[in-house]
Amino acid sequence: MGIMSNSFGSRGTLEVGKRTYEIHRLSALEKAGLQPGRLPFSLRILLENLLRHEDGKSVKEADIRALAGWDPKAEPSYEIAFMPARVLLQDFTGVPAVVDLAAMRAAIQKLGGDAKKINPLVPAELVIDHSVQVDEYGKPEALSLNAQIEFSRNKERYAFLRWGQSSFRNFSVVPPDTGIVHQVNLEYLARVVFPQQKDDAKGAPAQAYPDTLVGTDSHTTMVNGLGVLGWGVGGIEAEAAMLGQPLSMLIPQVVGFRLHGKLREGSTATDLVLVVTQMLRKMGVVGKLVEFFGPGVAALPVADRATIANMAPEYGATCGIFPVDAETLRYLRFSGRPEAQVKLVEAYCRAQGLFHAPGAPEAKYTDALALDLGSIVPSLAGPTRPQDRVKLTESKASFHSSLEKMLAKAPKPGAVDAKAHASIDGKDVELAHGSVVIAAITSCTNTSNPSVLVAAGLLAKKAVEKGLTAKPWVKTSLAPGSKVVTEYLDKAGLTSFFDRLGFQTVGYGCTTCIGNSGPLPEPVSKAIEQGSLVAAAVLSGNRNFEGRVHAEVRANYLASPPLVVAYALAGTVDFDPYKDPLGTGSDGKPVFLKDVWPTRKEVQTAVDSALDPAMFEQVYGRVFDGDEEWKKLSIPTGDRYAWDASSTYVKNPPYFEGMSREPGEITDIAGARVLAVLGDSITTDHISPAGSIKKSGPAGQYLIARGVDVKDFNSYGSRRGNDEVMVRGTFANVRLRNLLAPGTEGGVTRHVPSGDGMSIFDAAVRYAKENVPLVILAGKEYGSGSSRDWAAKGPKLLGVRAVIAESFERIHRSNLVGMGILPLEFAEGQSASSLGLTGEETYAMAGLAQAIASRRLTVRAQDASGAVREFATTVRIDTPQEREYYRNGGILPYVLRQLLKA
């Protein structure tokens, strides 16, 4: 970033013990009449980032003044540059990021540059956690069997990542079967304050600055619970950050969320986060930062804070941050961080006004909400969205209400009272609507939290002691966030009770929540199909979108880990947990939820006795080494990756084919056809599913043609390093409803004007042969859900030039721009439907270069009769930097051209 300026004289030193650190003091701004102390904590961290990176180019003095003089009520309009301290990757999104870096090395060399210029310039840490699948469950050997299957399926990907670790500087990999990326981040990787030795001056003091990050997973925000500012971005943006590009952002609005009181008996952190999610979704916080404050914060341990912060993507915020305070320091010590690091965190945060003490003046916020923790009651969320909270008392009635809607839109609706029989382990059982076929304690949301995991274990213990068992049709699983969880469950004496109910540990990673739920037992699968049943899943995760958890399961509910166990015992969501029994005990008497629910005191006693800092030190002592399987992987050598033309996992992507050293002119769009007309809340799972690959679909047929057995298909998520598979899987979600092909479900469309029905991929291929550009029409919240770069890469490779929607989710909009796709928003109150657009029209967008500057574009749609309809749209290319990305055809070509000039 060149020579750094110091316009405000902020550069100073900080003594901690016997060490001296260089810091950029926020208090220096007060001499210029500015008041950083009135800013929210999150903006103070961004302000330090600007002070430290002031170079007169990417960061100017005016930018620092603009942020320091923040107007809480101002609409975001001023662009600043953010340089995160590090980048966090998981393997589903990390593999394509490393593939792109390898492709950039090949491309820059072809254009006459130096391949070694392509390296992460900031620490990039990748945790392999998304590849384990629940193939085996309910048996002692489930963990080892799933680990063997995972390694066998993914050996090629893992070898590629090991090559990356050896070839790229500043890149490290946490091997599989260690834990979920966000929990490993919370427990080990997060520094809170970064001590960084300067490269440019020997003997100069190390710099200390806030640990900030961006991650390629939406739930990167979980570390906000530790006071670390970070959020999820698309893999494309993460690659740019890794390559030293500042991330462009508008100075955001910040919503304050005041917490007071204490959680009541019977309520959990999961119940709290479902209420927070519902409240913030209702308010509307997309693109905003959320910051928690008030007297209730001190009553929440870091694990509870992390649970709330984790769900920021579900309430739509960029982040959900808690300030650093005494509880943060307690957690750092408890999780085995070196004492010198903890002292640095405290000294630095106190010196910078980033340490929260009780009674301190409250910051000013754009808007504020308040919540009494004592008002929280047990809840679920579902059946298809995380923000659709249902009180447990109303869960049965809510399911019946949802059932009618789900049956009404099912391709083959079953009767309301439909039943189906199955023979499982020699027992004849009856399944109905609402039968719980998956009960999974999974995902980073709750598996970071000892209180809810211990509560689940205590509930399992009480249930076993009363003679209850899980229903035979329920696929049960426990996927802890880290091996520390196993340590404390063992020490608490709870593992055996989980085991006896079928909740054996199946793996350390993101399983059911990402769609890696594995196959249902065949008899259960057949029963669901025969009865056209709306089967249910209950999971302790953060995502329950349509088609995500399992293709055969339509009703998906998020719940606390103890409720997951309870629903496995009941075997159905069609029951009242307060009135109906979970089952019959060994004494012949009914057993109710209240009979097995642990008290808060029982939970706390077990947590206090079971957790030990030594567990963290033991688990993370040699975290990057991996097991023998990992160590003996055969990997290629050299600066450039040796692409294997026969590989169905890792392939050189086509993004740089035909690329010139200078960008061309922005070209207008003419004669475009609509590939799909979609409704509201189209998620990135709808656009680019992560789960299973259907053998009858284009991706499945591609793999079969290359000799891959169906049993070895693995998932879309695991094959994100191969563009041929991923482009065929774009819009392939089994629950996608394309209004251009009414009455259908799945990745199908009609080719216009012929009217022929076909897969979306086949239609795109046909349009490409006809030289026809493509458009997507959509409703509100297009691209919500996971930060998934393939949800933008896939449409780009299909030939999509523009997406016209009523609104976009934050990360996906930036990903579209990052791939050179034009995001357009209908005028307020207008939609495809209100404008009478059917998707059969021909679309034209003229004057694009001028429209991108003015952010206003008139779209021209002409139907088959020749009638023309023109409508106004807003161009959602929001910043000058994004205009540069679009002009270059995306972030990656832009970065490559910048590196060629350097």
Disulfide bonds with the S-S distance in Angstrom:
none
